[in-house]
Structures are given as C-alpha cells and as structure tokens.
Amino acid sequence: MTKMIKCVSCGADYEAKLVRCPYCGTAPLAAEEDEYMDKLEDVRRDLEEYGSEGSRELKRGLGKTALITIVALLVIAILIACSIWITGAGRRSDGQRKKEEFLTNQGITTGMLEESVYAV
C-alpha cells in the first residue's frame, strides 16, 4: 500500500511520491525544496562535466559574432561611402552642365575654351 497525503490547497488525496498534487498542481514546501535541490545538483554536475569545454564554445561563438559584426559594419561603411561619392559625382555633373549652359549663353563653346588653353 502506497502512502497517501492530503493536498493543502484542494484537499484531494494523492500518492506521497508525487511532487505536486495531480489535481491542482500545488506542492508541499518540502517537496518543492527537494525538486529545486535536485535541479541544482543537475546543473552542478553539468558544469563540472562541460566546464572548460563550455567556455571554449562560448568564446568561439563570441568570436564568430564579433567577426560578423565587423564585416557588417564594413559593408555599411562602404555603402555609405559609395552613396556619398555618387551624390557628389552627380553634383559635379550638375555644376559642369551649368557651366556649359553659361558659356553657351555667352556664345563660348567648349572647343573655344580648349583652343584658348593651347594658345597660351
């Protein structure tokens, strides 16, 4: 015959070997403490077993993350530099176009300017 206990919350009877009441989920304080200590012991054993290997894996993972971050920042910097260069090139071509329009309005062609440079 198994030992039965009465739940303090709902009053149901259940087997003492169970950690929690199967009806309401309440656990006696001593049972909760035992369950917590068992889980804590499992963690301690895992840390002993995987201690140094785990830290190596963590460092390796952090190294990969740092490398990916640096590459991503470089790509972003290159894209920003390209967009600034393209924008600047567009402004220069607008300036060149305005200069040619001005000279054309004055009756001077680009060919005339080149001839005057060589004539000097």
C-alpha atoms as an extended CHARMM CRD file, in Angstrom:
* protein
*
       120  EXT
         1         1  MET       CA              0.0000000000        0.0000000000        0.0000000000  PROA      1               0.0000000000
         2         2  THR       CA              1.3810000000        3.4010000000       -1.0120000000  PROA      2               0.0000000000
         3         3  LYS       CA              1.4280000000        6.3040000000        1.3710000000  PROA      3               0.0000000000
         4         4  MET       CA             -1.1870000000        8.9270000000        0.6000000000  PROA      4               0.0000000000
         5         5  ILE       CA             -1.1430000000       12.5960000000        1.5650000000  PROA      5               0.0000000000
         6         6  LYS       CA             -3.8300000000       15.2650000000        1.5360000000  PROA      6               0.0000000000
         7         7  CYS       CA             -3.3250000000       18.3880000000       -0.6070000000  PROA      7               0.0000000000
         8         8  VAL       CA             -3.2520000000       21.5730000000        1.4940000000  PROA      8               0.0000000000
         9         9  SER       CA             -4.9240000000       23.5720000000       -1.2980000000  PROA      9               0.0000000000
        10        10  CYS       CA             -7.7060000000       21.4350000000       -2.7150000000  PROA      10              0.0000000000
        11        11  GLY       CA             -7.9670000000       18.6540000000       -0.0870000000  PROA      11              0.0000000000
        12        12  ALA       CA             -7.5260000000       15.8190000000       -2.5990000000  PROA      12              0.0000000000
        13        13  ASP       CA             -5.6520000000       12.6730000000       -1.6150000000  PROA      13              0.0000000000
        14        14  TYR       CA             -2.6500000000       11.6880000000       -3.7630000000  PROA      14              0.0000000000
        15        15  GLU       CA              0.4230000000        9.4710000000       -3.5140000000  PROA      15              0.0000000000
        16        16  ALA       CA              3.2470000000       10.8470000000       -1.3780000000  PROA      16              0.0000000000
        17        17  LYS       CA              5.8580000000       10.0040000000       -4.0360000000  PROA      17              0.0000000000
        18        18  LEU       CA              4.3750000000       12.7030000000       -6.3260000000  PROA      18              0.0000000000
        19        19  VAL       CA              5.9620000000       16.1230000000       -6.0070000000  PROA      19              0.0000000000
        20        20  ARG       CA              2.7890000000       18.0290000000       -6.8680000000  PROA      20              0.0000000000
        21        21  CYS       CA             -0.9180000000       17.4670000000       -6.4250000000  PROA      21              0.0000000000
        22        22  PRO       CA             -2.1890000000       15.9620000000       -9.7070000000  PROA      22              0.0000000000
        23        23  TYR       CA             -5.4480000000       17.9230000000       -9.3380000000  PROA      23              0.0000000000
        24        24  CYS       CA             -4.3600000000       21.4990000000       -8.5800000000  PROA      24              0.0000000000
        25        25  GLY       CA             -0.5770000000       21.4550000000       -9.0420000000  PROA      25              0.0000000000
        26        26  THR       CA              0.2350000000       22.6110000000       -5.5230000000  PROA      26              0.0000000000
        27        27  ALA       CA              3.3630000000       21.1620000000       -3.9700000000  PROA      27              0.0000000000
        28        28  PRO       CA              4.2410000000       20.9740000000       -0.3000000000  PROA      28              0.0000000000
        29        29  LEU       CA              7.1360000000       23.2570000000        0.6060000000  PROA      29              0.0000000000
        30        30  ALA       CA              9.4250000000       20.3210000000        1.4130000000  PROA      30              0.0000000000
        31        31  ALA       CA              8.6960000000       18.6960000000       -1.9640000000  PROA      31              0.0000000000
        32        32  GLU       CA              9.3680000000       21.9450000000       -3.8370000000  PROA      32              0.0000000000
        33        33  GLU       CA             12.6460000000       22.3440000000       -1.9900000000  PROA      33              0.0000000000
        34        34  ASP       CA             13.6820000000       18.7930000000       -2.8480000000  PROA      34              0.0000000000
        35        35  GLU       CA             12.7920000000       19.3050000000       -6.5100000000  PROA      35              0.0000000000
        36        36  TYR       CA             14.7760000000       22.5740000000       -6.5930000000  PROA      36              0.0000000000
        37        37  MET       CA             17.8210000000       20.9770000000       -4.9640000000  PROA      37              0.0000000000
        38        38  ASP       CA             17.7150000000       18.0760000000       -7.4480000000  PROA      38              0.0000000000
        39        39  LYS       CA             17.7000000000       20.5160000000      -10.3810000000  PROA      39              0.0000000000
        40        40  LEU       CA             20.5200000000       22.4980000000       -8.7920000000  PROA      40              0.0000000000
        41        41  GLU       CA             22.5690000000       19.3210000000       -8.4000000000  PROA      41              0.0000000000
        42        42  ASP       CA             21.9800000000       18.5070000000      -12.0860000000  PROA      42              0.0000000000
        43        43  VAL       CA             23.3000000000       21.9260000000      -13.0440000000  PROA      43              0.0000000000
        44        44  ARG       CA             26.3700000000       21.4760000000      -10.8230000000  PROA      44              0.0000000000
        45        45  ARG       CA             27.1420000000       18.1170000000      -12.4530000000  PROA      45              0.0000000000
        46        46  ASP       CA             26.7170000000       19.5810000000      -15.9250000000  PROA      46              0.0000000000
        47        47  LEU       CA             29.0810000000       22.4290000000      -15.0730000000  PROA      47              0.0000000000
        48        48  GLU       CA             31.6780000000       20.0010000000      -13.7940000000  PROA      48              0.0000000000
        49        49  GLU       CA             31.3430000000       17.8400000000      -16.8850000000  PROA      49              0.0000000000
        50        50  TYR       CA             31.2870000000       20.5890000000      -19.5030000000  PROA      50              0.0000000000
        51        51  GLY       CA             33.0350000000       23.4150000000      -17.6380000000  PROA      51              0.0000000000
        52        52  SER       CA             36.1440000000       24.0270000000      -19.7230000000  PROA      52              0.0000000000
        53        53  GLU       CA             34.5880000000       22.8040000000      -22.9690000000  PROA      53              0.0000000000
        54        54  GLY       CA             31.6180000000       25.1000000000      -22.4760000000  PROA      54              0.0000000000
        55        55  SER       CA             33.7780000000       28.1820000000      -22.0190000000  PROA      55              0.0000000000
        56        56  ARG       CA             35.7250000000       27.3240000000      -25.1940000000  PROA      56              0.0000000000
        57        57  GLU       CA             32.4750000000       27.0040000000      -27.1200000000  PROA      57              0.0000000000
        58        58  LEU       CA             31.2780000000       30.3240000000      -25.6920000000  PROA      58              0.0000000000
        59        59  LYS       CA             34.4990000000       32.0790000000      -26.7300000000  PROA      59              0.0000000000
        60        60  ARG       CA             34.3050000000       30.5510000000      -30.2060000000  PROA      60              0.0000000000
        61        61  GLY       CA             30.7110000000       31.7320000000      -30.5540000000  PROA      61              0.0000000000
        62        62  LEU       CA             31.5880000000       35.2370000000      -29.3930000000  PROA      62              0.0000000000
        63        63  GLY       CA             34.4840000000       35.3430000000      -31.8620000000  PROA      63              0.0000000000
        64        64  LYS       CA             32.1640000000       34.4740000000      -34.7410000000  PROA      64              0.0000000000
        65        65  THR       CA             29.6650000000       37.1020000000      -33.6080000000  PROA      65              0.0000000000
        66        66  ALA       CA             32.3900000000       39.7530000000      -33.4260000000  PROA      66              0.0000000000
        67        67  LEU       CA             33.6480000000       38.8600000000      -36.9070000000  PROA      67              0.0000000000
        68        68  ILE       CA             30.1590000000       39.0270000000      -38.3960000000  PROA      68              0.0000000000
        69        69  THR       CA             29.5790000000       42.3900000000      -36.7070000000  PROA      69              0.0000000000
        70        70  ILE       CA             32.8380000000       43.8300000000      -38.0640000000  PROA      70              0.0000000000
        71        71  VAL       CA             32.0840000000       42.6130000000      -41.5930000000  PROA      71              0.0000000000
        72        72  ALA       CA             28.5660000000       44.0510000000      -41.4200000000  PROA      72              0.0000000000
        73        73  LEU       CA             29.9090000000       47.4400000000      -40.2470000000  PROA      73              0.0000000000
        74        74  LEU       CA             32.4700000000       47.4690000000      -43.0720000000  PROA      74              0.0000000000
        75        75  VAL       CA             29.7800000000       46.7290000000      -45.6490000000  PROA      75              0.0000000000
        76        76  ILE       CA             27.6090000000       49.5250000000      -44.2440000000  PROA      76              0.0000000000
        77        77  ALA       CA             30.5700000000       51.9480000000      -44.2980000000  PROA      77              0.0000000000
        78        78  ILE       CA             31.3300000000       51.0460000000      -47.9210000000  PROA      78              0.0000000000
        79        79  LEU       CA             27.6930000000       51.5480000000      -48.9230000000  PROA      79              0.0000000000
        80        80  ILE       CA             27.6130000000       54.9470000000      -47.2110000000  PROA      80              0.0000000000
        81        81  ALA       CA             30.8860000000       55.9790000000      -48.8920000000  PROA      81              0.0000000000
        82        82  CYS       CA             29.5580000000       54.8840000000      -52.2940000000  PROA      82              0.0000000000
        83        83  SER       CA             26.3210000000       56.7980000000      -51.8500000000  PROA      83              0.0000000000
        84        84  ILE       CA             28.2480000000       59.9420000000      -50.8370000000  PROA      84              0.0000000000
        85        85  TRP       CA             30.5790000000       59.5370000000      -53.8160000000  PROA      85              0.0000000000
        86        86  ILE       CA             27.6760000000       59.0340000000      -56.2250000000  PROA      86              0.0000000000
        87        87  THR       CA             25.8440000000       62.0290000000      -54.7930000000  PROA      87              0.0000000000
        88        88  GLY       CA             29.0000000000       64.1220000000      -55.0790000000  PROA      88              0.0000000000
        89        89  ALA       CA             29.5790000000       62.9730000000      -58.6570000000  PROA      89              0.0000000000
        90        90  GLY       CA             26.0270000000       63.9790000000      -59.5010000000  PROA      90              0.0000000000
        91        91  ARG       CA             26.6080000000       67.4470000000      -58.0830000000  PROA      91              0.0000000000
        92        92  ARG       CA             29.7970000000       67.8480000000      -60.1100000000  PROA      92              0.0000000000
        93        93  SER       CA             27.9860000000       66.8900000000      -63.3020000000  PROA      93              0.0000000000
        94        94  ASP       CA             25.2280000000       69.4010000000      -62.4880000000  PROA      94              0.0000000000
        95        95  GLY       CA             27.8920000000       72.0520000000      -61.9640000000  PROA      95              0.0000000000
        96        96  GLN       CA             29.5920000000       71.1210000000      -65.2120000000  PROA      96              0.0000000000
        97        97  ARG       CA             26.2500000000       71.2860000000      -67.0120000000  PROA      97              0.0000000000
        98        98  LYS       CA             25.5040000000       74.7430000000      -65.5600000000  PROA      98              0.0000000000
        99        99  LYS       CA             28.9730000000       75.9410000000      -66.5700000000  PROA      99              0.0000000000
       100       100  GLU       CA             28.4300000000       74.7530000000      -70.1410000000  PROA      100             0.0000000000
       101       101  GLU       CA             24.9950000000       76.4280000000      -70.2430000000  PROA      101             0.0000000000
       102       102  PHE       CA             26.5100000000       79.6890000000      -69.0340000000  PROA      102             0.0000000000
       103       103  LEU       CA             29.3030000000       79.5450000000      -71.5920000000  PROA      103             0.0000000000
       104       104  THR       CA             26.8180000000       78.6670000000      -74.3370000000  PROA      104             0.0000000000
       105       105  ASN       CA             24.6630000000       81.6620000000      -73.3810000000  PROA      105             0.0000000000
       106       106  GLN       CA             27.7800000000       83.8200000000      -73.6180000000  PROA      106             0.0000000000
       107       107  GLY       CA             28.4830000000       82.4370000000      -77.0770000000  PROA      107             0.0000000000
       108       108  ILE       CA             31.5190000000       80.4360000000      -75.9910000000  PROA      108             0.0000000000
       109       109  THR       CA             31.7910000000       76.7420000000      -76.8020000000  PROA      109             0.0000000000
       110       110  THR       CA             33.8660000000       74.1470000000      -75.0040000000  PROA      110             0.0000000000
       111       111  GLY       CA             36.0430000000       73.8190000000      -78.0990000000  PROA      111             0.0000000000
       112       112  MET       CA             36.8690000000       77.5290000000      -77.9540000000  PROA      112             0.0000000000
       113       113  LEU       CA             37.9960000000       77.1650000000      -74.3480000000  PROA      113             0.0000000000
       114       114  GLU       CA             40.2740000000       74.2680000000      -75.2170000000  PROA      114             0.0000000000
       115       115  GLU       CA             41.7980000000       76.2450000000      -78.1110000000  PROA      115             0.0000000000
       116       116  SER       CA             42.4620000000       79.2080000000      -75.8350000000  PROA      116             0.0000000000
       117       117  VAL       CA             44.2090000000       76.9590000000      -73.3170000000  PROA      117             0.0000000000
       118       118  TYR       CA             46.5190000000       75.6030000000      -76.0220000000  PROA      118             0.0000000000
       119       119  ALA       CA             47.0740000000       79.0900000000      -77.4850000000  PROA      119             0.0000000000
       120       120  VAL       CA             48.5560000000       80.3940000000      -74.2560000000  PROA      120             0.0000000000
